[in-house]
Amino acid sequence: MPAREKTLDHKLARIRAGQYAPADFIIADAKDGDMGFGAGAPGPVYNENNQPTDSMRTMADYRAGMREMVSSGLVDIMLTSVSSAEALHASGTYSDTPVTPAVRLNDATDIWNLRGGSYQTAPARPFRTARLKHARAVADLGLYSITFQNDLDRDVTTLEAYAAFREEAEVIGMRHFLEVFNPTLPIDTGGVDLGLYVNDAIARALAGVASAERPLFLKMVYNGPRVMEELASFDSRNLIVGVLGGAAGTTRDTMELVAQAERCGARVALFGRKIWYAESPIEIVRLMRRVVERETSPNEAVRLYHDALAKAGIRARRPLDQDNEVTDPMLKT
């Protein structure tokens, strides 16, 4: 494969052709947290014992992590804000790399997670900060996120905003992938599994979307094996399903999530805090790939991760036995 060919395009072509192999699994590093968490996005400064302090890291730290990950070639996509994408391009980060730059193209209110903020107590509203003409100058791929709330007026408003975005994006030549969150507030589905409602909402919303404006793939919550298998098999050539990472959790949570999702038909993982909050982001992605490609189990990957930390002189934040626990209830189903 030529050095400058983007691994993303190569892998998507194989997946769509029905030629998927575990080596074609797509991994994205999601470092667009400043669009949701503001100055808290880079996370805490860690002390000499590798424990968090009250001080926060800076955007310079955050962007250094982006550059390091792109240079490693371990990910297929680096997702950032437009402002970070501009900084990375100015420093030549994306020169002669197989990694595809992507930018967050909307910031609906359900990603507003400010310290002291109360936005999560209200249903999500569509909102866009990024302007496509400026985003397109630094990337031809972006993320658009939506949330279905089982509320007629709110969902119509959300889908109208998404339709307007698609029209603009098609004109300007901006490809996109679609992030679908679970509602931040409880909704009434009449006893039906929330994940099945989300599956139906996604399939229904995209049924009328022409190929020229369809998302390249989905990024969604892992709602359990039954739900993931159903959507991943629904229209596997045209609807490529990916899983989002959510909270950092344990290293075992990270490995279990990527392993279970891939077995259930997911072909993409887009992890933010699970990568950035790791003691060694590079090593955790390296081991995610080994897990997906069936070279090691999630349990053994955690052990290998701790071995790698010890060899690098990095203090683990949790003892091995604690870090090898599955704490996400969805991963225990």
N, C-alpha and C positions, 0 to 999 in steps of 0.2 A: 504494500500500500504506500503511495507516495507520501513523503513526510508532511506535506502541507494539506493533504486531504483530511478533512475533519472526521474524526472517528464517529461523531454523531450521525452524519449523513450516511456513512458506510453501514453503520449498524441498523439504522432505520430502514434502509433499502433491503437488508437481509431479513429483517423482521417482517416487513410487508410482503416479501416474496415467499414467506413460509419457510425460510431457511434458518430460523433462529437456533443458536447454540448458546450455552451459558456465557461464553466469551463475548457475546453480543450484548450482554446486559449493560444498560446505560446508567452511569452514575453522574449526578450533578451535585456540585457543592453550592449550597444556597447561602450566599453571604449578602443578602439584600435586607438584613435585619434593621438597618437604619431607617427603612421605610415604615417599620412598625414599632420598633423599640426606641427610636431616637438615639440619644447619647448613651443609652444603656446597651445598645446592640453589641459593642465589642466585648462586653462582659467584664467581670471583675479582674483586678490585678491579683495574682496569687503570691502568697508569702513563701518563705524559704522551705516550708513544709508542704508547699503546693496546695494550700488551702485558700479559699477566697477571702479577700479583704473588702473593706468598704469603698476602696478606690476603684475607679473604672479605667479600663484600657481606652486607647484613643483610636480614631479612624486610621491613623498611620499604622498602628498595630494591626488593625483589621485588614487593611489593604496589603500589608506585608504578608499576612496569611494567605490572601488571595493570590499574590504573586508566587509564593512558595508552592501552592497547590497547582497552579497552572504549569509552573516549571517542572513539576514532578511527572506530568502527563498521565496521572492516575485517574483523573476525571475526564468526562466527555464534555461537560458544560460547566461554566462558571457563571452563576447567576448573581447579579449585583444591582444596586441602584444605578440610575443614569450617571449621577455624579461620580460614583466609584468607577464606572466603565470609562468615563472620560479620563480619569486619573490613570487608569491602567493603560489605556491606549497611548496617552502622552508619554508614559515611561517605557513604551515598547513591549509591554508584557505579552501581547498577543501576536507579536511578530514570529513567524515561522513556527507556529504551534498547532497541534492537532485538536486543541481544546476550543470549543465554540463559545464565544462570549454571548451572554443573554442578559436582558435587563427586565426588572419588574415594571410593567406598563400601567398597572393600576394599584391603588392602595385603598381598597374598600375599608370601611371603618372597623370591620372585625379583626383587622391586623393591627389596629392602634393599641399598643400595649405600653403606654407610658407609665412611669413610676408615679403613683398617685392618681392616675387616670381612672375614669369610670365608664369608658366607652364600651367595655365588655358587658355592661348591664343592659344595653339596648340592642335591638336587632340591627344587623348590618345594613349599611347604606352604600350604594355604589359611589365611588369617588376616584378621580384620576389626577395625579400631580404631573406625571411625565407627559411631555408633548412628543407625539410620534416623530415629527420632523427632526427633533434633536436626538431622540433615542436611536433613530435609524442611522444617524451619523457615526454611531459607535457599535451598533449591533444590528443584525438582520433577524434576530430571534428575541422574543420577549415572552414574559409570563403575564397572563390575565387571570384574575381570580374571581370566582363567584360563590355565593352561598344560597342554597335553596332553603326556604323557611316554611314551606307549606302554607303560605299566606298569599292569596291571589294577587292583591295589589303590590305587595313587596316583590314577589317573584316576577310579575310582569315588568315592573320598573327595572329590576336587575337584568332581565333578558333583553329589554329594549336598549339598555346601556351597552350590553355586550354586542348587540347587533350594530349599533352605531360605531363601536370600536372596530368590529370586523370590517366594516365598509372603509373606514379610514386606513386600516392596516393593509387591506388589499391594494388600495390605490398607491400607497407609499412603498409597497414591497416589503412589509414587515411580517415575517412568520411568527406564529405564537404557539405556545402550549397552554393548556387550560388547567388551572388549579381549582378544585372543588372542595370547599371546606364543609365539615359538618356544622350545623347551626351552633352558635355559641350559647343559645338559650334553649331550654327544652321545648319541643314541639309535639303536637298530638298527631300520631300516625295511626290511631285507632288500634293499637296493639301490634301493628306490623313492625318488624325489625327496621330501625332507622336506616341501616345500610341498604336495605332493599328499596326503601323510598328514594334514597340518594341515587341508587343505580337507575331506577326508572326515570328520575328527574334528568339525569345526564343523558340517557339514551333518547328520551323524548326531545330534549332541547337541541340535540345535534342531528336529529333525523332530517330536518329541513335545511341543513347547512351544506352547501355545495362544496365539492372537493377543493376548489380554489381558495376557500376561506376557512376550511376546517382546521382545528388545532392539530399539531403534529402528534401530540400525545396528551394524556391526562396526568395530573398530579393530584392525588386524593388521599384521604385518611384510610388506613387499614382497618376495616370494619369486620375483620374475621375472615377465615378461609372460605366459608360458603359464599359470602358476598363478593369477595375478590374473584373467586373462580367464576361466578356467574357473569360478572361484567367483562372479565378478561376473555371469556370464550364467546361472548355475545356477537362480536363482529371483529375478530382478532386482527384482520388485515387493515381495517380502517380505523379501529378504535384501540390504540395502544395504551395500556393502563400503566401508570406509575404510582408509587407510594411516597407520601411525604413523611418526614421524620418526627415532627412534633418535639416534645420536651427531650432534654438530653438523656435522662435515664441512665441505666448501667451499660457497661460495654456489652454485656450479654443481651440486653434489650436491643441494642443496635444490630448485633449479629443475628438474633432471632428474627427481627423484623425483616431484614433483607432476605434471609433464607426462606421464611414462610411466604413472604409476598411473591418471591420468584417462583417458588413451587406452585403457587396458586395462579400463576399466569402473568404477574406483573413483569414488565420488561424495563422498568426505569425506577431508580430510587433518587429522590431529591432531598438530601439531608442538610440541615443547617446547624442547629445546636448540637446534634449528635456528632458532627465532625468538629466544629469549632471549639466546643467545650471539652473535647478529648485532650488528654495530656499530650498526645502526639497525633494531630490530625492526619499527617501523612501515613503513619503506621496503621491507623484505624481504617483508612480507605484501602490500603494495601490488603488488609485482612478481610475487609468486606468483599473484595474481589475474589479472594481465595475461597471464601464461604460460598459465594454465588456459583463459582466454577467447580464446586464439589471437591475441592482439594483438601478442605478441612471442615470440621463441624463447628457450629456456633460455640459449643462448650470448649473445644480445643482452641478455637480462635482467641478466646479470652485469655487462656493460659499463654498462648504465644504472644499476645499483646503485652502481658505483664513481663514476660521474659525479655521482650524487646525494650520495654521501658527500663528494666534493670540494667541491661547492657548499655543503654544510652545514658545511664546515670540520672534518670528522671524518676522522681518519687511518685508512685501511684496515689491517687486520692482516696482510693478504697482498698481494703485488703482483698486479695484474690477471691476468697470465698464470697464476700459481699458483692464484688463486681461481677461474679458469675451467676448471680441470681436474676431470674426474670421477674421484673416488678410491674410491667404493663399488663393489666388484667386481660386485654384483648389478645395478647400473645399466649395466654394460658388456655384459651378456649380450644 
